[in-house]
Amino acid sequence: MARANLCVLGGMLLLLGACSAFSPYVDRRRNAGAPPEQLYVGRSTKTNPSVCYNILTTDYPAVKKLADDECTKHKTGNYAEPVSQEAFSCKLLLPARINFKCITK
């Protein structure tokens, strides 16, 4: 009986942890200790943010807001304009990537 309860608890923790896996994110990660030319990994750059998301769980305005925030944070533009979209190019639960370009008005 205790083993069954432990399995249920483990399953619940796994599901709880998976909920955060559906949050969209900017595909730019810092590669600590790397030389300056390889400091960041991922598709996103300061002028061209790329956002990984799940089409079924995230709406476009949330994805666009992430890209807009990235442009204003790096002072490379006022807003982001979509350039292209790719499927199955990010993580398993967030398979879509949309590429933006920062625009200054």
C-alpha positions as CSV (number, residue, x, y, z in Angstrom):
1,M,0.0,0.0,0.0
2,A,2.9,2.4,0.9
3,R,4.5,1.7,-2.5
4,A,1.2,2.6,-4.3
5,N,1.0,5.9,-2.4
6,L,4.6,6.7,-3.2
7,C,3.9,6.1,-6.9
8,V,0.9,8.3,-6.8
9,L,2.9,11.0,-5.1
10,G,5.7,10.7,-7.6
11,G,3.2,10.9,-10.5
12,M,1.6,14.1,-9.0
13,L,5.0,15.7,-8.6
14,L,5.9,14.8,-12.2
15,L,2.7,16.4,-13.5
16,L,3.2,19.5,-11.3
17,G,6.7,19.9,-12.7
18,A,5.5,19.4,-16.3
19,C,3.1,22.3,-15.9
20,S,6.0,24.8,-16.0
21,A,7.4,23.0,-19.1
22,F,4.6,24.6,-21.2
23,S,5.7,28.2,-20.6
24,P,7.1,29.8,-23.7
25,Y,10.7,31.0,-23.5
26,V,13.3,33.0,-25.5
27,D,15.7,30.5,-27.1
28,R,18.9,32.1,-25.7
29,R,21.0,30.5,-23.0
30,R,24.3,31.6,-21.5
31,N,27.2,29.2,-21.9
32,A,29.1,29.9,-18.8
33,G,32.9,29.8,-19.1
34,A,32.9,29.9,-22.9
35,P,34.9,32.4,-25.0
36,P,33.1,35.6,-26.0
37,E,32.2,34.4,-29.5
38,Q,30.5,31.3,-28.0
39,L,29.1,32.9,-24.8
40,Y,25.4,32.4,-25.8
41,V,23.8,29.3,-27.3
42,G,20.4,29.1,-29.0
43,R,18.8,30.6,-32.0
44,S,18.0,34.0,-30.5
45,T,20.2,37.1,-30.8
46,K,19.8,40.6,-29.4
47,T,18.4,41.9,-32.7
48,N,16.5,38.7,-33.7
49,P,14.7,37.1,-30.8
50,S,13.4,33.5,-31.2
51,V,10.6,32.2,-29.0
52,C,9.9,28.5,-28.4
53,Y,6.3,27.7,-27.5
54,N,3.5,25.2,-27.8
55,I,0.8,26.2,-30.4
56,L,-1.9,24.4,-28.4
57,T,-1.2,26.0,-25.0
58,T,0.1,29.5,-25.8
59,D,-1.6,32.2,-27.7
60,Y,0.3,34.5,-30.2
61,P,0.0,37.7,-28.1
62,A,2.0,36.1,-25.2
63,V,4.7,35.0,-27.7
64,K,4.9,38.4,-29.3
65,K,5.1,40.1,-25.9
66,L,8.1,37.9,-25.0
67,A,9.8,39.0,-28.3
68,D,8.8,42.7,-27.8
69,D,10.3,42.6,-24.2
70,E,13.5,41.1,-25.5
71,C,13.9,43.9,-28.1
72,T,13.3,46.7,-25.6
73,K,15.5,45.0,-22.9
74,H,18.5,45.0,-25.3
75,K,17.5,48.4,-26.8
76,T,17.6,47.0,-30.3
77,G,14.1,48.1,-31.3
78,N,10.7,49.2,-30.2
79,Y,8.8,46.1,-31.1
80,A,9.3,42.7,-32.8
81,E,8.0,41.7,-36.2
82,P,7.6,38.0,-37.1
83,V,9.9,36.7,-39.8
84,S,9.5,32.9,-39.9
85,Q,8.2,30.0,-38.0
86,E,9.6,26.5,-37.5
87,A,8.0,23.3,-36.3
88,F,9.7,20.6,-34.2
89,S,12.8,22.7,-33.6
90,C,12.7,23.2,-29.8
91,K,12.0,21.0,-26.8
92,L,9.5,18.1,-27.0
93,L,6.7,20.0,-25.1
94,L,7.4,23.3,-26.8
95,P,8.0,22.2,-30.4
96,A,7.3,25.4,-32.3
97,R,9.7,28.3,-32.8
98,I,8.8,31.7,-34.2
99,N,11.7,34.0,-35.2
100,F,11.3,37.8,-34.9
101,K,13.2,40.8,-36.1
102,C,13.5,43.9,-33.9
103,I,12.1,47.1,-35.5
104,T,12.7,50.7,-34.5
105,K,9.9,53.1,-35.3
